Every structure is written in structure tokens, then in C-alpha cells.
Amino acid sequence: MEILVCVKKVPDTADAEVILRPDGKGIKEDDLAFGINEWDNYAVEEAIRIKEAHGGRVTVVTIGVSDSEDVLRRCLAMGADDAIMIDGGPFAGSDPYGIARGLRGIAAARAYDLVLAGAQAGDDGFGMVGPVLAGYLGWSHATLVTSVSVEDGKVAVTRELEGGLEERLRLALPAVLTVQTGINEPRYVSIMGIRKVRSKEIPVLDLAKVGLAAGSVGENANVLRRIALSVPPAGKEAEMIKGTPAEIARKILDIVRERGGVG
């Protein structure tokens, strides 16, 4: 099978203080660590497992600048066969429609059987690129996929629904799937593994190479426009409890009792 996996380099904000930019439309990223989007990591692992079971090749693609190359090389070290970078300069500020237009140029240029992507990105969180890409390509698609199996030229998937429900689908190929975390256990990538793929060529494609004209992507071409970001206000019920561990535990117990939590 020919599989394309869409990946993205995102900032790690899990243990960092998030500070808004002065314009209120983004966050300051200068002091943040960056890495592969968590959902995309699972998508790469799933693609490699499908290749190992059924043969074929796995290609990873990203829209980014030079520092996004380390994410692609990480994917190569995991077991992907090829990597492609689309020059992200013209895509600066693009909404999910613009990103999907860029990826369409890669997906349509080669006879891929399957395109995988993360269910969402850890920075923007739109969860739209995969479905929009499927719409541009005219392919079947499924989102929030938690299991994948290839059966008789089709792909059977389980996808997550609200309320703990799951849905089982069988899709004709080619198809686009967005992968949920927990679908697998991504393999460990060693420094030695990354060194082994250091010399592998990664082509960088400009807009023309993906079938787009200048001005067709970027902030001015957006369908969705970000007005502002804001930090949620602190809850009015928040109460900071101080003291020794024993004193804190006693105060918490008293609060729970006052509110009818225990007898």
C-alpha cells in the first residue's frame, strides 16, 4: 500500500506558561520546546504497522520551514520510507482550508491508497484538515479513528463517538483517516536511529510544485479568520489551601464534609 501521513511541528505547552502575543492572535513561542504533534505521532506509527502487515511505502509530508525537518527525520527513523516538505513561508497564517489545499497537491500527485493524519493539532485544535482534504480529493474519510484494518481492498475502521460509543465503518480506497491517540503505542526513536537517516534527501517543494498560485494560501486567502485569543478567567470558587500536608488534608476533608461529600 502507498500511504501518505501528514505531520506537523507544534509547540509543547503542557508544562509551560502560555503567554499571549501583544496582538492577541497567538502565543509567544520563543521559549517553548517544539516536537511532532502528538496525534500525528500515532498516525505515523499506524501507517508503519500497515506497511509491515501489507507491504508498500510510507511517505510523510509537512508544511513548514527548515526547522520542521527534524520532525520528518524522526518519522524516517521510526520507519517511514520517504519525506517531503512543502515550503511553509507562503502558508504563514493559513487556516485549515489553506493547509488542506497544500496537502492536496501531494496526495493527488501520486496514487496513494491511504492518507493518515492526526485527529487534531495540539496548537490550533481545529480537527479540520483531514476532512477538508478528503473533500478536496473527493475521497471517503473517517475521523477519530481508534483501529484500522485492511480487508479485501477496503479499510475497516472503528471511530470514537460521543458518550463512549464507537462506530464500525468499511471505506472504499483511497481514503483519508484522522487518527485518535491511543490507537497504538508509538515506537521509541533513538538518537542513533535519527543519525542513520540524517543524510536522506528531503525535497522542499514550492507553491508551483503543489499546483498552487501565489496568494492562494496564507492569511489573506483564509476562509476562517482568527479575531483574538484570550486566557479563561480564574474560577470564582477557587481557593488556595496552605499549610503542612497534614493541615492541607484536614482542611480539604473539612470542606468536603461542609458540602455534604462525606458523613
DRENDOLO-360160 format. One record per atom (N, C-alpha, C): x negated, y, z negated. Coordinates in steps of 0.001 Angstrom, whole numbers, plus 500000, padded with zeros to 6 digits. Layout:
N
XYZ...
//
This chain:
263
499171498797500000500000500000500000499139501249500000499601502249500699498948503556500686499692504449499682498988504849498639499616505601497549498916506948497393499700507997497295499190509337497033499636509747495632498706510254494838499035510708493490498698512195493377499674512972492956499499514417492797499096514707491350497969515390491166497462515657489825497197517149489660497062517563488408496877518980488101495991519135486877495155520166486908494344520518485752495108521531484917495280521253483620496089522128482758495332522424481471495668523538480807495050523838479517495622522969478414494781522636477459495215521854476294495606522830475192496895522917474916497383523850473896497880523147472641497670521832472562498225521064471445497694521546470091496393521804470013495787522195468741495178523591468809495670524407469736495116525747469917496194526802469682495748527964469287496673529082469130497001529648470505498268529724470819498699530232472119498918531734472011498191532494472829498276533955472821498758534420474187499792535221474208500327535718475465499416536777476064499379536816477385498669537888478076499406539211477883498722540330478053499383541633477893500604541830478788500587541212479998501731541385480894502916540508480501502720539603479534503811538763479055504245537669479999503485537435481070503889536443482066503018535189482057502143535085481096501284533916480999500570533922479668499681532955479473498916532868478230497441533091478526496709533538477505495270533701477651494617532321477640493818532037478671493254530702478829491743530672478617491144531820478298489683531901478235489065530916477260489681530716476117489086529874475073489730528491474981490522528131475981491210526844475947490424525780476712490510524549476227489937523413476952490922522967478028490393522441479136491230522009480249490989520534480537491993519888481072491865518491481467493025518087482354493077516811482708494145516319483569495482516396482831496517516776483537497855516801482964498217515406482436498740515353481226498985514056480573499862513143481421500950513654481958501866512839482754501173512324484028500324513157484615499613512757485830498643511611485552498057511602484362497134510533483999497838509179484047499061509124483560499842507886483627500175507531485075500434508537485902500755508285487305499556507678488035498354508180487748497149507624488368496959506172487949497108505906486669496961504536486178497970503604486845499211504046486981500236503197487596499907502930489058499408503935489758499035503743491167497916502720491300496932502795490416495814501848490474496297500433490172497223500297489239497759498958488926498530498389490112499277499228490815499998498761492004499003498322493066497936499093493248496905498721494221496256497392493848495970497215492572495335495970492137496242494767492363497553494981492288498502493874492466498823493605493930498832494662494751499317494506496130498319494939497197497160495420496789496182495888497761496494497299498221495622497825499091495832499153499620494835500155499079495191501437499137494308502501498695495092503540497902494385504174496983494959505250496180494185506533496468494910507565496848494324508887497076494913509859496063494072510662495443494555511691494517494373513054495166495316513943494911495265515280495501495611516313494443494949517439494506495275518548493617495209519850494382495970520820493928495861522185494421495117522953493342493901523383493645493101524022492608491870524689493177491021525132492266489763525762492647488626524832492252487390525323492378486236524440492231486214523690490900486684524331489823486616523656488524487673522566488371488541522400489359489501521298489337488881519996489837487667520086490363487020518905490913486781517844489856486513518274488609486244517281487568487446516391487299488660516928487469489862516110487302489922515046488396489607515445489624489616514484490730488556513406490526487386513795490066486330512797489859486689511852488713487393512364487736487883511492486665488814510428487228489685510835488157490611509884488781489860508861489628488806509313490320487977508387491098487300507381490177486848507850489020486206506952488061487197505940487502488469506306487428489498505372486971489720504248487970489502504545489270489724503522490294490391504015491555490677505317491643491211505866492890490142505775493968490569505641495218489633505448496328489175506757496956490067507723497062489758508982497732490365510136496950489825511326497178490337512528496526490344513679497526491349514535497412491499515692498286491819516901497416491180518025497726491523519265497055492060520258498079493193520865497751493737521961498544493312523255497867492715524161498634492240525419498062493376526140497361493225526308496042494305526881495254494379528389495274493397529063495869493413530515495891494711531108496413495151530719497615496395531275498154497637530872497364497529529830496533498680529341495769498818530015494405497949530960494091497990531606492781499376532180492503499957531785491380501280532264491016502427531568491707502140530515492477503205529821493212504174529122492274505449529083492667506458528326491940506429526880492428507251525986491868507231524579492283507514524372493772508295525255494383508569525119495813507299525339496622506511526347496241505265526602496943504276525464496778504158524934495554503257523801495313503698522595496144504993522332496179505507521191496940505258521366498443505317522604498933505030522836500351503581522481500673502667522827499768501279522470499994501055520967499976501671520285499039501513518830498935502179518108500108503241518692500641503913518072501787502946517905502958502065518883503145501119518792504249500217517582504154499879517171502933499049515977502736499887514721502883501042514695502224501887513488502234502372513150503636502633514166504452503167513925505785502093513604506809500831513883506473499756513705507448499294512260507567499668511433506622499215510043506602500390509161506220500368507935506656501510507040506430501474506473505019501769507328504037501822506858502652503124506100502411503007505040501625504197504283501233504847504868499989504011505469499146504488505898497836503725507143497410504445508110496875503832509286496250504229509280494780503237509364493905503479509417492472503029510774491932503742511251490941503385512483490253503837512368488812503297513216487958503776513260486588505188513808486535505943513401485524507322513869485393507392515375485206506344515963484634506276517408484470504832517784484210504551519084484211503216519567483897503211520144482491502100519964481803502010520407480428501955521913480267501705522653481362501666524109481242503005524746481617503501524499482824504750525129483261505991524352482828505911523015482863507023522200482381508281522242483234508160522612484528509352522681485363509936521298485663509085520312485918509572518988486304510231518986487669509804519903488558510480520080489844509667519648491052508346519642490956507513519457492148507815518141492853507924517050492089508202515753492704509509515724493471510635516080492846511907516076493575511931517032494764511326518219494619511299519159495747510467518594496889509337517980496560508504517345497585509281516260498318510017515436497576510834514394498205511855515009499144512447516138498745513407516808499604512774517311500879511591517895500773510882518373501965510549517222502920510167516074502341509784514923503160510984514140503672512143514304503025513309513501503369513208512081502860512463511872501761512263510543501190513168510345499973513446509092499657514156508777498417513232509070497242513819509308496058512980509610494906513688509215493614512879509078492564513397508828491216512512509578490233513122510075489169512392510851488173512348510116486832511429510551485964511286509990484613511191508465484650510348507970485535510213506529485755509388505898484639509892504801484083509216504111482987508725502718483365509067502224484557508496500974485061508625500954486571507655500310487222507628500243488681507247498833489109507962498299490097507560497030490703507910497066492185507023496527492988507229496493494436507810495146494809508960495171495477509679493940495791510197493981497223509693493092498077510220492925499432510286494240500208509191494999500165509143496237500926509911497384500315510414497189499107511097498262498387510451498408497015510788499486496320510252499695494984511402499719493990511295498862492974512301498815491910511758499585490713512569500471490170512117501300489060513151501314487954512667501554486754513525501876485623513249503322485272514309504100485080514119505511484746514859505849483462514315506823482766514847507229481468516017508190481648517100507944480932518251508835480926518426509414479523519350510338479385519607510919478077520287509908477158520156510133475864520834509300474890520264507904474760519008507707475190518387506396475062518778505404476139519560505845477120519967504954478219518864504841479254518900503755480022517971503540481129518761503167482378518185503486483514518823503178484791517851502385485651518359501344486284517548500499487167517926500822488607516922501145489426517157501515490818516230500734491736516673500540492971515806499990494020515795500981495174514619501476495529514489502522496532513772501994497766514224502462498919513527502163500167512234502969500223511210502396500825509948503100501023509951503795502382509283504929502491508475505614501486509338506327500447508756506553499276509500507165498179508569508007497325509171508903496568508454509743495606508954509398494213508032509139493292508390508823491913507670509787490976508395510302489973507728511072488916507699510217487661506529510103487075506234509107486057506304509714484655506945508983483754507059509387482359505881508821481569505496509514480503504452508989479632504923507690478991503976506811478675504309505538478042504586504419479020504559504713480325504808503667481319503699502622481296502506503009480836501362502109480793500374502640479756499222502061479723498134502525478866496969502910479775496778504208480054495699504616480968494338504100480515493569503624481460492263503051481135491270504125480710490288503712479946489253504616479445488299504977480580487924506226480648486977506689481662485678507065480960484607506363481284483316506613480645482532507672481410481565508264480734480679509229481390479911508542482512479502507293482290478792506555483335479674506366484564480964506097484326481874505940485462482006507213486273482041508354485596482132509636486306480837509906487061479704509542486482478421509736487173478356508930488460478961507754488455478906506897489637479638507497490840480630508353490566481399508931491677481007510390491914479930510831491278479526512233491382479201512627492820478648511698493580478213512033494940479301511835495996480454511319495609481517511074496591482064512405497101482189512504498406482643513755499016484133513976498759484470515189498368485863515577498170486162516739499113486879516513500184487169517607501118488058518668500488487809519910500841488625521037500394489348521600501607490674521572501579491481521959502729492072523346502533492042524151503602492664525474503524494125525386503955494816526502503959496235526518504298496509525913505668495696526274506638495931525777508003495860524261508059494964523672507259494792522209507283496000521477506699496814522170505909498025521536505370499280522093506053499084522741507199500215523176508026500949524395507524500268525256506765500921526445506221500261527715506751501050528761506838500556530057507285500277530949506085499419531927506268499131532887505215500418533578504786500600533716503485501798534359502966502962533424502739502822532134503124503919531180502939503955530608501533502888530830500770502836530412499375502256531562498561502217531392497260501759532473496398502939533199495784502646534089494877503692534750494089504709535478494952504263536095496045505188536867496881506142535991497686505841534699497788506700533780498542507609532963497635507590533243496354508319532421495390509838532547495529510509531422495258511957531409495099512292531714493639511491531160492732511649531411491299510630532451490862511053533414490074510148534453489605510175534515488085509005534415487485508903534477486030509030535923485577509976536160484679510194537510484161509304537760482948509312536844482000508486537033480808508446535759479991507391535610479206507287534559478202507371535216476828507841534471475856507900535006474502507715533873473502507176534212472353506998533241471273508279533195470466508846532013470205510088531928469420509913532580468054510904533289467573510794533911466250510721532854465154510018533191464096509919532261462968511297532050462355511582530806461999512878530493461412513090531205460085514301531666459837514592532397458608514578531489457382514742530179457612514801529251456488513433528732456086512373529176456788511040528668456473510595529125455086509969528216454357509462528540453026508107527888452851507099528684452555505753528174452348505615527751450888505205526513450665505067525967449314503580525857448984503186526433447890501786526426447491501617525704446162500383525280445917500075524614444662499236523380444896499029522596443850498302521338443983499212520324444697498650519239445218499505518229445854500654517765444969500385517591443668501449517141442755502518518218442605502092519490442514503049520583442382503886520742443641503230520603444794503958520714446063504995519600446177504582518368445817505503517232445892506710517453444974506463517979443767507550518224442814508505519293443350507959520358443941508800521420444485509651520919445650509044520083446500509799519530447631510938518653447127510649517833446104511679516961445532512813517791444939512466518877444255513492519742443673514375520365444751513746520790445860514508521395446957515455520385447578514955519165447781515797518116448368516977517811447459516728517759446158517811517493445204518831518619445202518349519864445259519269521006445273520194520967446482519717520407447554520517520386448783521246519054448983521271518265447939522060517030447989521398515893448692520068515942448833519373514885449590519217513604448798518966513706447478518804512514446645519558512728445341519851511614444657520575511706443407519681511958442214
//
